[in-house]
Amino acid sequence: MKVLKLVSKNTTRHLLRTLLTILGLAIAVMAFAIIRTSVDAWYAGAEASSPNRLVVTNNISLVFTLPLAYREKIAKVDGVTGLSWAHWFGGTYVDPKNFFAQFAVDHNTYLDLYPEYLIPPQQLATFLSERNAVIVGRQLADRFGWSLGDPITLTGTIYPGQWEFVIRGIYTGAEETTDESQWFMRFDYLDERMRAEMPPRAGQVGSFIVQIADPSRAAQMSATIDSLFVNSLAETKTQTEESFQLSFVAMASSIVTGLRIVSIMVIGIILLVLANTMAMTARERVSEYALMKTLGFRPIHILGLIFGESLFIAGVGGVLGIGLAFPVKWLLETNVGGFFPVFTIEAITLMLGIVASLAVGLVAAVFPALKAVKTPIVDGLRIIE
Amino acid sequence: MSRPFVQLQNVNKSYWRDSLEIPVLNDVNLDLPEGEFVALMGPSGSGKTTLLNLIAGIDRPSSGNVIVRGQNVSRLSEGDLARWRSDNIGFVFQFYNLMPVLTAYENVELPLLLTKLSRSERRRQVETALSIVGLADRMKHYPNQLSGGQEQRVAIARAVVTDPVLILADEPTGDLDKVSAQEVMDLLSRLNHEFNKTIIMVTHDPRAAEKAHTQRHLDKGVLNSHESPQAG
């Protein structure tokens, strides 16, 4: 308690310097939290994936399609309990900058495989009965201010022309990691127009989603499915949904690695900022520590003063930085929400931010504290401010 | 004959600069009775402050013994020495050495934070100490709101607040004007006469030294064997 009083007095001695140090720490901790959240966002798809789902794509690349006719053979594979398909549509809304994920899905089966998308039964019924109906995620609807019944026109980029839709359903996620930024239109609506306008592109899908009863058989079933189409014009690549999602992360692995490195560098910057402040502080107070030792204060008291001040500054900076992360996250979500469908600051990130701040507080004080303790009293008393 | 209150036996002190030994005190012997007020005088670099530091237990002799009230200070561990200093020594510095972030009251209270006294007991002692030095009305002032003389009186209050047996003053008037120096010396004299504090004071100032009972002279690390008694 007595040391705490001195710590509080010392902390406010150079108020501007203390405030600037706290601000520097807060910005660094905020950056750390946002960067970590960005890294987490890359993995959100993988984390939300189900072990009971396999994804079948073209073996050459995701951009190549598979014949819809494959569904007959895949459905007959032992262990398959459900099958559906989806196709990337790739349209833009009003402005080419308005990019979001649009999938043409089999309306009869697709949503049965994704119980994490929660849709009111009445809305689902309408989706099943109207060919140009779409279901959108709550986050996507909020982004563009859509509500049920709104007519929406998309401009096709892969499938040219104007495409008319009506919002008939808005889904919410059962989990915090569920992507609420997707658009689901009916595959038959796309396919029929292709049959009329571009017949070679009809009857093609981007991926099959296979529901399996036993996740432990995923590897074996994947091999079985792929073996069905060996030496065909469109060989398949079957993998678990998690592997499929991680393949997207792998495409941006250098970015993710870069972000991780930057987050570590941010901690280094915090350390330098605080270490500099604490070094200046301890240097200025050499004679005061010598006086205290003369009066009978022991090294533990001096250590308490220096570590206490450093931890106080680091703690306040850490808490402020975590607090700042939320409005910054909101700003990012508002502006780049389409890029990161799930952008949530996790509790572990908050904890890491605080722990990193306090660790930095401890490390930054080590050398100044040791120097203050080891400086002989007579040497310290010679220094007059 | 009673045991001396402060006793230095064959004390030598050298500092090392790289491999060069710099002798500061040379075979110093000193016996002081309780209640003594002695002025240590001598030219700059003669070893006065070093001698004071050895008696205060904030430095250690290269050889010899420093004995205060029968306790061989030179043989105490650092931890024991810190406790011994807080129990026995009051220190007054030339440049006051007050903590700038603490008020006069808090500066005087500082040594009491190491004791088990309650808050009210500490308050009583601090107020008494500040009354003795005539600064009871300046308790809430910070050092930069006080004159040099007042700062030194706060430092003296801090030195006596724990009721130490020995007060060591290192050029207590060295940074003060004539009037303030006189006030400080009157205060030290009063502490010696009224409160029977043993005081060892380093000074260059002959007028300050006149307040002491005796003067001892150091020259090139050698303590003059003859005392210069004062009228008192």
Interface residues (C-beta under 8 A of the other chain):
Chain A: K2 K9 N10 T12 R13 S287 E288 L291 M292 K293 T294 L295 G296 F297 R298 P376 I377 V378 L381 I384
Chain B: T50 N53 A56 I58 D59 G79 A82 R83 R85 S86 D87 F91 F93 F95 N97 M99 P100 V101 L102 L110 P111 L113 L114 R158
